[in-house]
Amino acid sequence: MSEQVMSAGRDLTDKAKDIAESSTDAIKGQASDLVDAAKDVASQATDKLKDAVNSQKTSGAEYVGNLAETMRRAAREFDRDLPLAGSYIRKAASQIEGVSNHIRNGNLNDVVRNAQSFARRQPTAFLGLAVLAGFGAVRFLKSSSDDASNSAAVRTGSRSSVADKGYRDDFSN
């Protein structure tokens, strides 16, 4: 009887080992599948993040490019009264356009480092360009709003302050 018990015990031990091995293989297979699924999700998330960053980078580059064009228009306004300021504003616009191209084609961290480096090397020039750009933008925005109000007055047929200021246009007597 003890042999039968020993034999039954060995059979149970062998069956337990087989079950444990098959369970271990199944768990390893499921873990491998989970790891692969996690890698796929991470890869998809990384791709989506890269797409979003590139989209924002393009939008930022367009915004900065538009700012450079606005500064050029402001420089044309300064050409009449302060040609030197117009020249400096155009130089600043060219630098900003370069930043726009660098943003569009390069790494944003490099752009920030370059701007910081320029500000450290030439703080007076950096501050001067910033001030001129600000004055130019204000002047351009002011002239744009004046043009808009004048064109609205012409469309409504009223004689606005343009005629009162002594300016003449095609619609004045």
C-alpha positions as CSV (number, residue, x, y, z in Angstrom):
1,M,0.0,0.0,0.0
2,S,2.8,2.3,0.7
3,E,4.1,1.8,-2.8
4,Q,0.7,2.8,-4.2
5,V,0.7,5.9,-2.0
6,M,4.3,6.7,-3.2
7,S,3.3,6.1,-6.8
8,A,0.2,8.2,-6.4
9,G,2.3,10.9,-4.8
10,R,4.8,10.8,-7.7
11,D,2.0,11.0,-10.2
12,L,0.5,14.0,-8.4
13,T,3.9,15.6,-8.3
14,D,4.5,15.1,-12.0
15,K,1.0,16.4,-12.8
16,A,1.7,19.4,-10.6
17,K,5.0,20.1,-12.4
18,D,3.3,19.8,-15.8
19,I,0.5,22.2,-14.7
20,A,3.1,24.6,-13.3
21,E,5.2,24.5,-16.5
22,S,2.2,25.0,-18.7
23,S,1.0,27.8,-16.4
24,T,4.4,29.4,-16.5
25,D,4.5,29.2,-20.3
26,A,1.1,30.7,-20.5
27,I,2.0,33.5,-18.1
28,K,5.2,34.2,-20.0
29,G,3.3,34.3,-23.3
30,Q,0.7,36.7,-21.9
31,A,3.4,38.9,-20.4
32,S,5.2,39.0,-23.7
33,D,1.9,40.0,-25.4
34,L,1.3,42.7,-22.8
35,V,4.8,44.1,-23.3
36,D,4.3,44.2,-27.1
37,A,1.0,45.9,-26.7
38,A,2.5,48.5,-24.3
39,K,5.3,49.1,-26.8
40,D,2.8,49.7,-29.6
41,V,0.7,52.1,-27.5
42,A,3.9,54.0,-26.5
43,S,5.0,54.2,-30.1
44,Q,1.6,55.4,-31.2
45,A,1.6,58.0,-28.4
46,T,5.1,59.2,-29.4
47,D,4.0,59.5,-33.1
48,K,1.0,61.5,-32.1
49,L,3.1,63.8,-29.8
50,K,5.6,64.3,-32.6
51,D,2.8,65.2,-35.0
52,A,1.3,67.7,-32.5
53,V,4.7,69.3,-31.9
54,N,5.4,69.6,-35.6
55,S,2.0,71.2,-36.1
56,Q,2.5,73.7,-33.4
57,K,6.0,74.3,-34.6
58,T,4.7,75.2,-38.1
59,S,2.0,77.5,-36.6
60,G,4.7,79.2,-34.5
61,A,7.0,79.6,-37.5
62,E,4.1,81.2,-39.5
63,Y,3.3,83.5,-36.6
64,V,6.9,84.7,-36.3
65,G,7.1,85.1,-40.1
66,N,4.0,87.2,-40.0
67,L,5.6,89.3,-37.3
68,A,8.6,89.9,-39.5
69,E,6.4,91.0,-42.3
70,T,4.5,93.4,-40.0
71,M,7.8,94.8,-38.9
72,R,8.8,95.5,-42.5
73,R,5.5,97.3,-43.1
74,A,6.2,99.4,-39.9
75,A,9.7,100.1,-41.2
76,R,8.2,101.6,-44.4
77,E,6.2,103.9,-42.1
78,F,9.4,105.0,-40.3
79,D,11.2,105.6,-43.6
80,R,9.4,108.9,-44.0
81,D,10.2,110.4,-40.6
82,L,13.1,108.4,-39.2
83,P,15.0,106.5,-42.0
84,L,17.6,105.2,-39.6
85,A,14.9,103.6,-37.4
86,G,13.3,102.0,-40.5
87,S,16.7,100.5,-41.4
88,Y,17.1,99.0,-37.9
89,I,13.6,97.7,-37.9
90,R,14.2,96.0,-41.3
91,K,17.4,94.4,-39.9
92,A,15.4,93.2,-36.9
93,A,12.7,91.8,-39.2
94,S,15.4,89.9,-41.2
95,Q,16.6,88.4,-37.9
96,I,13.1,87.5,-36.9
97,E,12.5,85.9,-40.4
98,G,15.7,83.9,-39.8
99,V,14.2,82.7,-36.5
100,S,11.0,81.8,-38.3
101,N,13.0,79.7,-40.8
102,H,15.0,78.1,-38.1
103,I,11.8,77.2,-36.2
104,R,10.3,75.8,-39.3
105,N,13.4,73.8,-40.2
106,G,15.2,73.2,-37.0
107,N,14.9,72.4,-33.3
108,L,13.1,74.8,-31.1
109,N,15.6,74.4,-28.3
110,D,18.4,75.6,-30.7
111,V,16.4,78.7,-31.4
112,V,15.9,79.6,-27.8
113,R,19.6,79.0,-27.1
114,N,20.7,81.2,-30.0
115,A,18.4,84.0,-28.9
116,Q,19.7,83.7,-25.4
117,S,23.3,83.7,-26.7
118,F,22.7,86.8,-28.8
119,A,21.1,88.5,-25.8
120,R,24.1,87.7,-23.7
121,R,26.7,88.7,-26.3
122,Q,24.9,91.9,-27.4
123,P,22.5,93.0,-24.7
124,T,22.4,96.6,-25.9
125,A,21.6,95.5,-29.5
126,F,19.1,93.0,-28.3
127,L,17.3,95.5,-26.1
128,G,17.5,98.2,-28.9
129,L,16.0,95.8,-31.4
130,A,13.3,94.8,-29.1
131,V,12.4,98.5,-28.4
132,L,12.5,99.4,-32.1
133,A,10.3,96.4,-32.9
134,G,7.9,97.5,-30.3
135,F,7.7,101.0,-31.6
136,G,7.4,99.8,-35.1
137,A,4.6,97.4,-34.2
138,V,2.7,100.2,-32.3
139,R,3.1,102.6,-35.2
140,F,2.0,100.1,-37.7
141,L,-1.0,99.1,-35.6
142,K,-1.9,102.7,-35.1
143,S,-1.7,103.4,-38.9
144,S,-3.7,100.3,-39.6
145,S,-6.5,101.4,-37.3
146,D,-6.5,104.9,-38.8
147,D,-6.7,103.4,-42.3
148,A,-9.6,101.2,-41.3
149,S,-11.5,104.0,-39.7
150,N,-10.9,106.2,-42.7
151,S,-12.0,103.6,-45.2
152,A,-15.2,103.0,-43.1
153,A,-15.9,106.7,-43.2
154,V,-15.5,106.8,-47.0
155,R,-17.8,103.8,-47.4
156,T,-20.5,105.5,-45.3
157,G,-20.1,108.7,-47.2
158,S,-19.3,110.8,-44.2
159,R,-16.6,113.4,-44.1
160,S,-14.5,112.3,-41.2
161,S,-11.6,113.9,-39.6
162,V,-9.5,113.2,-42.7
163,A,-11.0,116.1,-44.5
164,D,-10.9,118.2,-41.3
165,K,-7.2,117.6,-41.0
166,G,-6.5,119.1,-44.4
167,Y,-5.7,115.8,-46.1
168,R,-7.1,115.3,-49.5
169,D,-8.1,112.1,-51.2
170,D,-10.0,111.2,-54.3
171,F,-13.3,111.5,-52.5
172,S,-12.8,115.0,-51.0
173,N,-13.8,118.2,-52.7
